[in-house]
């Protein structure tokens, strides 16, 4: 749940955590099982409220611990990735964009029903998305101008949500995963 300019995670509804995604692309609510309870403030720092976090651990996934150092290193890596995506978006370079997509992202945003839903949601009526390239031109490019990484939230040791603060709200701008040593966008 996003509230008050920060990403807040709280357990409710039998241990599920819901994320209200304030983005044009993801105008929906999705639920997943929580792995850790934490919140990320506007400055991107994880609030310390457990003995593990006071010891430098910001998230735990089974036996894998994410330290503050891991958090800062990952955030810096993702700032570079997002800066590169910003250049690709500004140049409207579809082929370079494809390199940053996971297989799941390609499959999802190539599905006819997803393309139809995206077409229906476009502010400019009459545009019909038929291919992933259309999605890139009419949805991704207009909605991803000048994205920045204000904070990140680990969903697993390799999956991270990229958060950007805008107008006093924390927006989920990218879901991203490290696959074969490269960060790839997730649907």
C-alpha positions as CSV (number, residue, x, y, z in Angstrom):
1,X,0.0,0.0,0.0
2,X,1.4,3.4,-0.9
3,X,0.5,6.3,1.5
4,X,1.8,9.6,2.5
5,X,4.7,9.7,0.1
6,X,6.2,6.5,1.3
7,X,5.8,2.8,0.4
8,X,4.1,1.2,3.4
9,X,3.8,-2.5,3.9
10,X,1.5,-3.9,6.4
11,X,0.0,-7.3,7.0
12,X,-3.7,-7.7,6.7
13,X,-6.3,-10.0,5.1
14,X,-4.8,-13.2,6.4
15,X,-1.2,-12.2,5.9
16,X,-1.5,-10.8,2.5
17,X,0.0,-7.5,1.5
18,X,-1.7,-5.5,-1.2
19,X,0.0,-2.9,-3.3
20,X,-2.1,-0.1,-4.8
21,X,-0.2,0.9,-7.9
22,X,-0.6,4.5,-8.8
23,X,0.6,4.2,-12.4
24,X,-1.1,4.6,-15.7
25,X,0.1,1.2,-16.8
26,X,-0.9,-0.7,-13.7
27,X,-4.2,0.8,-12.7
28,X,-5.0,-2.3,-10.6
29,X,-4.4,-3.9,-7.2
30,X,-2.2,-7.0,-6.8
31,X,-1.6,-9.1,-3.8
32,X,1.4,-11.2,-2.7
33,X,2.6,-12.9,0.4
34,X,4.8,-10.7,2.5
35,X,8.4,-11.8,3.2
36,X,9.5,-8.9,5.4
37,X,7.8,-6.0,7.0
38,X,9.4,-2.7,6.3
39,X,8.8,0.7,4.8
40,X,10.8,2.8,2.5
41,X,10.7,6.6,3.0
42,X,11.0,9.2,0.4
43,X,14.7,9.4,0.8
44,X,15.0,5.8,-0.1
45,X,16.3,4.7,3.3
46,X,14.7,1.6,4.9
47,X,13.3,2.4,8.3
48,X,15.0,0.4,11.0
49,X,12.6,-1.4,13.3
50,X,14.0,-4.9,13.9
51,X,17.2,-6.3,15.4
52,X,18.2,-7.7,12.0
53,X,17.8,-4.3,10.4
54,X,19.8,-2.6,13.2
55,X,22.5,-5.2,12.4
56,X,22.6,-4.0,8.8
57,X,20.1,-6.4,7.3
58,X,17.2,-4.8,5.5
59,X,15.4,-7.9,4.1
60,X,15.6,-11.6,4.5
61,X,14.5,-14.3,2.0
62,X,15.0,-17.7,3.5
63,X,18.8,-17.9,4.1
64,X,19.5,-14.9,1.9
65,X,20.0,-11.6,3.7
66,X,19.9,-8.2,1.9
67,X,22.2,-5.7,3.8
68,X,22.2,-2.0,3.6
69,X,25.3,-2.2,1.4
70,X,23.4,-4.6,-0.9
71,X,20.5,-2.1,-1.0
72,X,22.7,0.9,-1.9
73,X,24.7,-1.1,-4.5
74,X,21.5,-2.4,-6.1
75,X,19.9,1.1,-6.0
76,X,23.0,2.5,-7.8
77,X,22.8,-0.3,-10.4
78,X,19.2,0.4,-11.0
79,X,19.8,4.2,-11.3
80,X,22.1,3.3,-14.2
81,X,19.6,1.0,-15.8
82,X,16.8,3.5,-15.5
83,X,19.0,6.3,-16.9
84,X,19.7,4.0,-19.9
85,X,16.0,3.3,-20.3
86,X,15.3,7.0,-20.2
87,X,17.7,7.6,-23.1
88,X,16.1,4.7,-25.0
89,X,12.7,6.1,-24.3
90,X,13.7,9.7,-25.4
91,X,15.2,8.2,-28.6
92,X,12.2,5.9,-29.1
93,X,14.6,3.1,-29.8
94,X,12.5,0.0,-29.9
95,X,15.3,-2.5,-30.6
96,X,17.4,-1.3,-27.7
97,X,14.3,-1.4,-25.4
98,X,13.8,-5.1,-26.3
99,X,17.2,-6.0,-24.7
100,X,15.8,-4.8,-21.3
101,X,12.7,-7.0,-21.4
102,X,12.2,-10.3,-19.7
103,X,10.6,-13.1,-21.6
104,X,7.5,-12.8,-19.4
105,X,7.3,-9.0,-20.2
106,X,7.4,-9.7,-24.0
107,X,4.8,-12.5,-23.7
108,X,2.5,-10.4,-21.5
109,X,2.5,-7.2,-23.6
110,X,2.2,-9.1,-26.9
111,X,-1.0,-10.8,-25.8
112,X,-4.1,-9.6,-27.8
113,X,-6.3,-9.1,-24.7
114,X,-3.6,-7.0,-22.9
115,X,-3.0,-5.0,-26.1
116,X,-6.8,-4.4,-26.3
117,X,-7.0,-3.3,-22.7
118,X,-4.1,-1.0,-23.2
119,X,-5.7,0.4,-26.4
120,X,-9.0,1.1,-24.5
121,X,-7.1,2.9,-21.7
122,X,-5.2,5.3,-24.0
123,X,-6.2,8.9,-23.7
124,X,-6.1,9.2,-27.5
125,X,-9.0,7.2,-28.7
126,X,-9.0,5.2,-32.0
127,X,-5.4,3.9,-31.5
128,X,-5.3,0.1,-31.7
129,X,-2.3,-1.7,-30.4
130,X,-1.6,-4.8,-32.3
131,X,2.1,-5.6,-31.5
132,X,4.7,-5.1,-28.8
133,X,6.1,-2.3,-30.9
134,X,2.8,-0.5,-30.8
135,X,2.8,-0.9,-27.0
136,X,6.3,0.6,-26.8
137,X,5.3,3.6,-29.0
138,X,1.9,4.4,-27.5
139,X,2.1,3.3,-23.9
140,X,5.7,2.8,-22.7
141,X,7.3,5.9,-24.2
142,X,4.6,8.4,-23.1
143,X,4.4,7.0,-19.6
144,X,8.1,6.6,-18.9
145,X,9.6,10.0,-19.6
146,X,12.3,11.1,-17.1
147,X,11.8,8.2,-14.6
148,X,14.1,8.3,-11.6
149,X,14.9,5.8,-8.8
150,X,13.9,7.4,-5.5
151,X,13.8,4.1,-3.6
152,X,13.7,0.4,-4.2
153,X,11.9,-2.5,-2.5
154,X,13.2,-6.0,-2.6
155,X,10.6,-8.6,-3.5
156,X,13.1,-11.4,-3.6
157,X,16.9,-11.5,-3.7
158,X,16.7,-10.9,-7.5
159,X,13.4,-9.0,-7.9
160,X,13.1,-5.4,-7.1
161,X,10.3,-2.7,-7.3
162,X,11.6,0.7,-8.5
163,X,9.8,3.5,-6.8
164,X,9.6,7.2,-7.9
165,X,8.0,9.9,-5.8
166,X,5.7,12.2,-7.8
167,X,3.3,14.8,-6.4
168,X,3.7,13.5,-2.9
169,X,3.0,9.9,-3.8
170,X,5.2,6.9,-4.2
171,X,4.7,5.3,-7.7
172,X,5.8,1.9,-8.7
173,X,7.5,2.6,-12.0
174,X,9.3,-0.6,-12.8
175,X,9.2,-4.2,-11.6
176,X,12.7,-5.5,-12.5
177,X,14.6,-8.8,-12.0
178,X,18.3,-9.7,-12.4
179,X,18.3,-12.5,-15.0
180,X,21.7,-13.9,-16.1
181,X,23.5,-10.9,-14.6
182,X,21.3,-8.4,-16.4
183,X,18.4,-6.3,-15.1
184,X,15.2,-7.1,-17.1
185,X,11.7,-5.5,-16.9
186,X,8.9,-7.6,-15.5
187,X,5.2,-7.3,-16.4
